[in-house]
Amino acid sequence: PAAKAGRFQGEPGRQDRRQEQRSPRQPEKTMIETMRWVGEIQGSLELLDQTRLPEQIHQVQCHDVETVWEAIKMLRVRGAPAIGIAAAYGICLGIQGSTSEAECQEKVVSCADYLATSRPTAVNLFWALDRMKAKALAATGQETATALQEALLEEARAIHEEDRRTCHQIGEHGAKLLTDGQGVLTHCNAGGLATAEYGTALSIFFTAQDAGKMLHVYVDETRP
């Protein structure tokens, strides 16, 4: 089957072909976030439960590292980039309540080892965990627990934002290769649900559509 490129940050909606627009337009503003951090260092992680899609839009409230582990293990969050981002925030949850820099560092290492068991084949999972560990272990011994927690939350947010920018850059570069009316095929989980925003391969389709190009998309595998 074929489908026109739609907006897949959680798939907020698809335009009818009869409403086709040829002129460039701005991206739609309403998006369903794959995940978001709520609050500061004592905050929580909110995840879109992808096992409930497409019938329900349900958010999982993660207040501890165990809930994040379960969400990754049970495919509530899926897609390599999204898993890595969730794991980074999982570290932030696991270190809450630390009373010293040393205790915080120990918790980072133990939480990283624990989260690594949730999906042994997820490359981004280990990359994000290693990055969080490196940030924690680089502390000089002069920081308070609060300061280190703030630095780690900043690092997790940076991982999240970097993936968002990367997805848009993929779209910007790839869209130049597509022409109006072209047929393209997509395979695997490469949309906004698998990433921070817009997706990897699908970002190219969305960016092309934002530029007024109409594509004929062949979807030979769908998720979930």
Backbone torsions as a table, in degrees:
resi	resn	phi	psi	omega
1	PRO	NA	156.0	-179.8
2	ALA	-118.8	150.3	178.6
3	ALA	-144.9	146.1	175.4
4	LYS	-75.4	147.5	-178.8
5	ALA	-57.9	128.8	178.7
6	GLY	-116.8	176.9	-177.4
7	ARG	-94.1	113.3	-165.6
8	PHE	-111.7	23.0	171.9
9	GLN	-75.2	78.3	-173.5
10	GLY	83.9	9.8	178.8
11	GLU	54.2	60.6	179.2
12	PRO	-63.9	-21.7	178.6
13	GLY	164.7	158.1	-179.1
14	ARG	-121.9	138.5	177.1
15	GLN	-76.3	143.5	171.6
16	ASP	-73.2	141.1	-179.1
17	ARG	-58.4	-28.3	179.5
18	ARG	-67.2	-19.2	-180.0
19	GLN	-99.1	22.7	-176.9
20	GLU	-52.4	134.6	178.0
21	GLN	-120.1	128.1	-177.9
22	ARG	-94.7	-18.9	-177.6
23	SER	-86.2	149.1	178.3
24	PRO	-57.6	146.2	179.9
25	ARG	-143.8	164.0	-180.0
26	GLN	-79.9	148.3	176.3
27	PRO	-59.1	148.0	177.8
28	GLU	-64.6	144.5	-174.0
29	LYS	-89.1	-27.2	-176.9
30	THR	-81.5	115.7	-179.8
31	MET	-135.5	148.2	174.4
32	ILE	-94.9	117.1	-176.9
33	GLU	-74.2	139.3	174.6
34	THR	-64.2	-40.0	177.4
35	MET	-162.2	161.3	173.2
36	ARG	-156.6	148.0	176.2
37	TRP	-90.8	132.6	-178.6
38	VAL	-110.4	120.6	177.7
39	GLY	93.3	-162.2	-179.1
40	GLU	-109.2	-139.0	-170.4
41	ILE	-66.2	-23.0	176.1
42	GLN	-99.6	20.7	-177.2
43	GLY	-82.4	-158.2	-176.2
44	SER	-146.6	166.8	180.0
45	LEU	-107.8	133.5	177.9
46	GLU	-113.2	121.8	-176.3
47	LEU	-116.7	140.5	170.4
48	LEU	-74.6	122.9	-179.8
49	ASP	-79.7	100.8	-175.2
50	GLN	-75.2	-11.3	175.2
51	THR	-73.1	-16.5	-180.0
52	ARG	-90.4	-12.7	-178.2
53	LEU	-74.7	150.2	2.0
54	PRO	-93.3	-1.3	-174.4
55	GLU	-69.8	-33.8	-173.7
56	GLN	-132.8	144.7	169.7
57	ILE	-103.4	105.6	-175.2
58	HIS	-129.2	132.2	179.7
59	GLN	-101.4	131.6	174.7
60	VAL	-91.4	126.4	178.6
61	GLN	-93.1	113.8	-177.9
62	CYS	-102.8	113.1	179.2
63	HIS	-110.8	0.2	178.6
64	ASP	-152.3	165.2	-176.0
65	VAL	-67.1	-28.9	179.3
66	GLU	-63.3	-36.8	178.9
67	THR	-67.9	-36.8	176.5
68	VAL	-66.3	-44.2	177.5
69	TRP	-56.0	-46.8	-179.4
70	GLU	-64.0	-38.5	-179.3
71	ALA	-64.8	-39.1	177.8
72	ILE	-70.9	-45.2	-177.9
73	LYS	-61.8	-41.6	-174.9
74	MET	-92.5	10.9	176.3
75	LEU	65.9	24.0	173.7
76	ARG	-68.5	-33.4	169.1
77	VAL	-117.1	134.4	-175.9
78	ARG	-145.9	161.3	-173.6
79	GLY	97.8	130.0	-172.5
80	ALA	-53.4	-50.6	-179.4
81	PRO	-61.0	-43.9	-178.6
82	ALA	-63.6	-38.4	178.2
83	ILE	-62.5	-43.0	179.0
84	GLY	-62.6	-42.1	178.9
85	ILE	-63.9	-45.7	179.4
86	ALA	-59.7	-41.2	-179.7
87	ALA	-64.1	-40.0	178.6
88	ALA	-61.1	-43.3	176.7
89	TYR	-68.6	-30.7	176.6
90	GLY	-60.8	-37.0	175.4
91	ILE	-61.2	-42.4	179.7
92	CYS	-61.1	-35.9	176.8
93	LEU	-69.9	-40.5	-175.7
94	GLY	-67.3	-23.4	-177.3
95	ILE	-96.3	-0.5	177.9
96	GLN	-61.6	138.7	-179.1
97	GLY	91.8	-2.7	178.0
98	SER	-64.6	141.7	-176.7
99	THR	-110.4	-5.2	177.7
100	SER	-149.1	162.4	178.3
101	GLU	-61.4	-43.3	-178.7
102	ALA	-61.7	-43.6	178.7
103	GLU	-63.4	-40.2	179.7
104	CYS	-62.5	-44.0	179.3
105	GLN	-62.9	-42.6	178.9
106	GLU	-61.8	-40.9	179.8
107	LYS	-67.3	-36.3	178.1
108	VAL	-60.1	-46.8	-178.5
109	VAL	-64.3	-45.3	-178.2
110	SER	-67.9	-39.3	178.6
111	CYS	-67.5	-37.8	178.7
112	ALA	-64.6	-43.8	178.1
113	ASP	-61.9	-39.9	180.0
114	TYR	-66.5	-49.1	-178.6
115	LEU	-64.6	-29.3	179.9
116	ALA	-63.6	-21.8	-179.7
117	THR	-82.8	-7.1	-176.0
118	SER	-73.7	-33.7	-178.6
119	ARG	-151.3	85.5	-172.9
120	PRO	-60.6	-17.5	-176.9
121	THR	-101.0	2.4	-175.5
122	ALA	-87.0	105.6	-176.3
123	VAL	-62.7	-45.7	-179.1
124	ASN	-63.3	-28.1	177.7
125	LEU	-59.4	-50.9	-177.8
126	PHE	-70.3	-35.4	177.7
127	TRP	-61.4	-46.2	-178.9
128	ALA	-67.3	-41.2	179.3
129	LEU	-64.5	-41.4	178.2
130	ASP	-64.0	-37.3	179.4
131	ARG	-66.9	-40.9	178.1
132	MET	-67.3	-39.7	177.9
133	LYS	-64.0	-43.6	-180.0
134	ALA	-60.9	-40.5	178.5
135	LYS	-62.7	-43.7	-178.2
136	ALA	-68.0	-44.2	-174.6
137	LEU	-76.5	-11.8	176.6
138	ALA	-80.0	-7.7	179.4
139	ALA	-59.8	144.5	-169.9
140	THR	-86.4	-11.2	-173.8
141	GLY	97.0	-1.5	-179.1
142	GLN	-105.5	-3.9	-175.9
143	GLU	-90.9	153.3	172.3
144	THR	-82.1	165.6	176.9
145	ALA	-60.1	-40.3	-179.7
146	THR	-62.7	-43.8	-179.3
147	ALA	-62.7	-40.1	179.8
148	LEU	-69.9	-38.4	176.4
149	GLN	-62.2	-40.1	178.4
150	GLU	-64.7	-40.2	-179.7
151	ALA	-65.9	-37.3	-179.3
152	LEU	-73.3	-36.5	175.3
153	LEU	-65.9	-38.9	176.2
154	GLU	-61.6	-39.0	179.0
155	GLU	-66.5	-42.4	177.7
156	ALA	-62.6	-42.6	177.9
157	ARG	-64.4	-34.6	178.3
158	ALA	-66.6	-41.2	176.8
159	ILE	-59.5	-43.2	179.8
160	HIS	-62.7	-49.0	-176.8
161	GLU	-69.0	-37.7	178.8
162	GLU	-62.5	-39.0	178.5
163	ASP	-67.2	-38.1	177.7
164	ARG	-60.4	-46.8	-179.9
165	ARG	-65.4	-41.0	-180.0
166	THR	-60.2	-43.7	179.6
167	CYS	-59.9	-44.4	-180.0
168	HIS	-67.8	-35.2	178.3
169	GLN	-67.8	-38.3	174.7
170	ILE	-57.8	-45.2	179.6
171	GLY	-62.4	-44.1	-178.1
172	GLU	-62.7	-42.3	-179.6
173	HIS	-74.4	-44.3	-175.9
174	GLY	-70.6	-33.4	-177.9
175	ALA	-62.2	-26.0	179.5
176	LYS	-66.1	-21.1	-177.3
177	LEU	-86.6	-10.7	-177.3
178	LEU	-101.4	144.8	178.4
179	THR	-112.1	158.2	180.0
180	ASP	-59.4	129.7	178.6
181	GLY	85.5	1.7	-176.9
182	GLN	-72.0	149.9	173.9
183	GLY	-95.5	134.7	179.4
184	VAL	-136.5	152.8	-179.5
185	LEU	-118.4	139.0	177.6
186	THR	-122.7	145.5	-179.0
187	HIS	-141.3	145.5	176.1
188	CYS	77.6	-177.1	-173.4
189	ASN	-91.1	90.1	-171.9
190	ALA	-127.7	21.9	-179.2
191	GLY	-103.6	-168.5	-176.6
192	GLY	-61.2	-28.7	-179.2
193	LEU	-66.5	-22.1	-177.4
194	ALA	-93.9	-2.3	-172.1
195	THR	-139.4	-171.2	176.2
196	ALA	-72.3	-34.4	-176.1
197	GLU	-175.1	138.5	171.2
198	TYR	74.3	-27.2	178.8
199	GLY	93.0	179.5	178.5
200	THR	-97.0	-85.1	179.4
201	ALA	-60.6	-40.9	-177.5
202	LEU	-70.2	-20.8	176.3
203	SER	-59.5	-32.2	178.2
204	ILE	-63.8	-43.2	-180.0
205	PHE	-64.9	-44.5	-177.0
206	PHE	-65.9	-41.6	-179.8
207	THR	-66.3	-38.4	176.1
208	ALA	-62.8	-40.7	178.5
209	GLN	-66.2	-38.9	177.1
210	ASP	-60.1	-28.8	-179.9
211	ALA	-85.8	3.5	177.3
212	GLY	93.4	5.4	178.8
213	LYS	-85.2	135.6	177.5
214	MET	-102.6	126.0	-176.0
215	LEU	-114.6	151.1	172.6
216	HIS	-105.0	104.8	-171.7
217	VAL	-100.8	124.1	175.1
218	TYR	-94.6	119.5	-177.3
219	VAL	-107.6	103.8	-177.2
220	ASP	-99.6	2.1	171.4
221	GLU	-155.7	132.9	-179.6
222	THR	-122.2	153.2	177.2
223	ARG	-131.9	147.8	-7.2
224	PRO	-77.4	NA	NA
